[in-house]
Amino acid sequence: MSQKPRSSEIQEKTALANAMTSDDILGKHVIDPEGEFIGIVDCIHIDSQSIDIMGLSVDKGFLKKGLVIGRDYIDSITPYAVFLSIVPSHNIKGMTVFDADGHTVGKVTAVHLQSGENAVEELKVSRGIRGDEVQISPEQIAFIGHNVFLSEKWTDTTMQ
């Protein structure tokens, strides 16, 4: 005579039936909060002790360095894409930098992050044809959107 399944077994089977698999996540587009395409999920990182998802590796395309997104920065995973709760700081590279008066300072050539964080430690900015490079600290940044905006007017002595 077969036993009737316990309610905990039924709940577990229902949870497994509704769970996403690695196949559901791998290959999905990764989108930041501004709707920008970041890349494609190419790896899932799992803690071997707790069996919790630690984060996702994102392939940003041919000849572009990939990045790892920690689980705290993942807003949701849908059948269509992975949505982030933050804009990865790596995306700042190549942005134009403007001072408080709206004058162009230059283009971001390198982004240095605080160890293990998505927080800017320093930006290196090329001043164009002259080839001068200046360093910008987080304190000098008013905000970052599609470009970088400084909190002060730029002069040749401001950013030495």
Beta strands, then each sheet from edge to edge (+ up, - down):
strand 1: 29-31
strand 2: 37-46
strand 3: 53-59
strand 4: 67-70
strand 5: 74-77
strand 6: 81-84
strand 7: 96-98
strand 8: 104-113
strand 9: 120-126
strand 10: 133-136
strand 11: 141-144
strand 12: 148-150
sheet 1: 4+ 3- 2+ 1- 6- 5+
sheet 2: 10+ 9- 8+ 7- 12- 11+
end
